[in-house]
Amino acid sequence: MAAAKALFVKYPSIKAVVNFAAYKAVGESVEKPLMYYQNNLGLMMNVMQCMLEHKVQYFVQSSSATVYGNAKEMPVKEASPVLPASSPYGNTKQIAEAILSDTAKADNNFIAIALRYFNPIGAHESALIGELPLGIPNNLIPYVTQTAAGIRECISVYGSDYNTPDGTAIRDYIHVVDLADAHVVALERMFNQKNKNAFEIFNIGTGSGSSVLEVLKKFEEVNHLRLNYKIVGRREGDIEQIWADTSLANHELGWKAEKSLADMLESAWKWQLHLKNKNQ
């Protein structure tokens, strides 16, 4: 808390906060729930308290499609039921949204937008900015690129008995650059006082889902290589399938995902190659 207070004192001209400070691995959250609750909620509340004290008005939250739990109908809309979370990570995102909603109701000077990310992947087209997790990756694409680069031996596909066309889990993958653009328009919406409520929620995805096996095959196709992978049992905390209805974000924010799955996977591999060349 002291560090957060010092930051707001040092920079009195802060007008908005974009909260990226969260742990994000579903499997890890099942193993280390307390760590997730302390970081994802405690630190957010510290920053929010400083915002209220310094009259900083605008807040953008990195929320997640995991708030929908194992949704029954696809695609999910912002008004879809928020079902019990399947992991501590998902629960932190549900609770965070409740905290933002309650704060916006209680304080007329506080305005927030929660962007419910689906599955961000890919890298900047320059190949200078990308995803480099510490240690063994918990997410699919870094593990894929590291396996293709020979850093990892084999990709584990968690579950092949889901009620999906090929039995593997389905997600809505979105290019990280499209996701970044959504934050810019969310801030502009609040700065220009175009928000219709003090707390708003928007799905940020492409509106279509791809299975794990489809992603692996598309990665091989666009990057002209072969991947080593194996089917293993389901991973605790994973949901079966989810993809977004993005019509609200398209209409209200004037935002729409532009990049294809092929673009995402090609950029991710270029980033991995950049890392390899940089370390040689």
N, C-alpha and C positions, 0 to 999 in steps of 0.2 A: 504493500500500500504506500509506503514511504517513497518508493521509486516513482510510482504513478503520480503522486502529489507533486514531487519535484519536477516532473516533466511538464505538468500543466502550469506550474509557476514559471518555469524557464521559457515556455512558449505561450504567452498570454493571448496570442492571436489565433489559436486553434479554433477552427469553425466546425469541424466534423471529425468523427472517429470511424474508421473502417476496421472492424474486428476480425483479424485473421489468426488471432492467438489461441489456437486450440489443437489438442492432439486429435488425430483423425482415423486411427486404425481400429476397425470393428473388433478383430480378433484380439488385439492387445488390450482393448477396453474390457473384454470379458476376463482377461487374466489379471488386469490391474485397475479395477473400477475406481478405487479411491483416488488414484493419480488423475484419472479423467475428470472426476467430479471437482477435485481441488483446482485443477488447471482451467478446465473449460467453463466453469461457473464462477469460482472464487475470483479469478483474475478479471473476468468480465465485469463483475459487480464492483470491484475496486475502481476500475476505470470509469464506470457509470457514475459512481459516487463523486469522483473528481469532476466529471462533466457537469453534474448538477450544481456542485459548489462553485464552479467557474462559469456557469451559464453557457456551456457549449451545447448547442441545440440538436445537432444532427448525428445520427448513428446508423451505420450499415452493418448488419450482422451476417457473418458467414454461417448460414443455416444449412440444412441437408435434407435430401429426400428420405433419409432414414426416419424422419419424424412420422412418416406415413405407416411405419411398421410393415407388416405383411398385408399390403393393401389388397382388397378383394376385386376391385374393378380397375381396368386400365383404359386409357391413361389416367393418371391421378391429377386432380385439379386442386387448387389451393383450398377449395371448400370440401375436399374429400376428408373422411374421418381421420383423425389422428389416433391411430390404434396403439396399443401398448408397444413400447419399443422392444426390439429384439436384442438390444445390446446396451451396455452402459453408455457407449458413445451416442447412440441414438437418443437415449434418455436425456443426456446433457443438452442435446439440441432442442428437444421438446421443452425442457425446463427453461432454457435460455429464452425461447420465444415467449413463454409465459411471463418471465421477468420483464422483458421488454414491453409486452402488452400492458402489464399492471403499472409499470413506471410511466408509460405514455398516458394512461388514464389519470394517474395521480398528479402529474406535473405538466402543466400547460406549455412549458418551454421545451419539452423533450419530444422529438420526432424521430421515428426509426423505421427502417425498412429491413426486413429479413429476406435474403435471397436464398431460396432453397436449392442449393447445388445438387445436380445429379452426379455424374461421374466425370470430373475434370481430368483430361489427359492431354498429351501433346506438349509441345514446346514452342517457343518463339521461332519465327521463320528464320531468324539470323543464326539459330543454333547456339546462341550465347546465353540464353536463359532457359532452364528446364528443370526437371524434377530429379533431385539426387538425395534420396532418403539415407539416413544414417543406418549403417548395418544392413541386415537382410530386409529387403522391401516387404511391406505388408500389402501393397496394392499391386494389381495385375500388371500394368504396363511397365513400371520400372523393373519388375521381375522378368518380363518378356524381353526387354531391351538388354538387360544384363545377361540373360541366358544366351541371347543371340550373339552377344559380344564375347561369350566364353567365360564370363565371371561366375555365373551360376551354372550348375550342371543340367538341371531339368526343371521345367515349370510344372507345378502341381495344379491340376484343375479340380477344384473342390466340388464334388458331386456331379453325377451324370444321370440321376434319377428324379430330377425335378420335373414338374408337369409343364415342360416347355418342348418345342419342336425337336430339339436335339438332346434334351435332358440336362443341359447345363444352364446355369443362372443367366438371367437377362438383365442388362442395365442400359440406361440412357447415357451414352458417352458424349461429352461436350469438350470442344477444344478450349484450352485454358485462355487463349487470346479472346475468344468470344465471351468467356466468363469475365475476363477483366473489363471488357467493354460494358458489361451489364452493371458493374460497380460505378462506372463513370456516369451512366445515364441515371442510376439510382440517386447519386449525389446531386446531379443537375435537377432532378425532379423535386428534391427537397429545397435546394437553393432557390429555385424559381417558384416555390410555393405551389406546386402543382399536385402535391399529395392530397388525396381525398380523405384520408384518416391519419391520425397521429401515429398509428402503427399499421404498416402494410406488409403484405407477404407476396412474393412472386416466385414461381417455378422458373429455374434457369436450366434448361436442357435443350435437346434438339427436337423432342416430340416423337422419337422412335427408339426402339430398343434393339440391342444386339447381344447375342449369347456369347459366352466365353469362347466357345469353339469358333464361332463366326469371326470374332476379333482375332484369334490366332491365325486363322486362314487368311484373313484380309491383310494382316501384318506380313505374312509370308509372300502374299501376292504383290503388294505394293513395294516391298523392299527386296524382292527377288532372293529369298533365302529360306532355309528350312529351320523349324524350331523343334527342340526336343521337349516333349511334354508327356505327362501321364495322368490318368484319372485316379483320384483318391477320394476318400469319404468326404461328406459334407463338413463344412467348418461352422462351428457354433457361432451364432449371431448373424449369419448371412441370411438374407431374404431370397425368395425364389425369383421374383421378377418385378421390375418397376420401370416405367418410363413416364415422361411428363406430358401433360397438356400445357402448352406454353402460350395459349391464346391471350391470357390476361397480360403477361409481360409484353407480348407482341403489340397489343392494343394500347395499354396504359403507358408503358415505358418507351414504346417505339423501338424496341430491341428484338432482334431475331438472330439465332445462331446461323452463321454463314458457312462454316467449314465442315467438310464431310469427314466420315470415319477414316477414309484413306488419307486425307490431309493430316489428321491427328496422328495416325500411326507412322506416316512418313516423317513428320516433324520430330516425333519422339526418337526415332532411329537416328536421324541426323544429329540430334542432341547427344545421343550416346556415342556416336562416332567422333563428335567434337571432343568429348571428354577423353576418349581413347587417344586421340591425336595429341591432346594437350598434355597427357601424362607420359607420353613417349619421350 
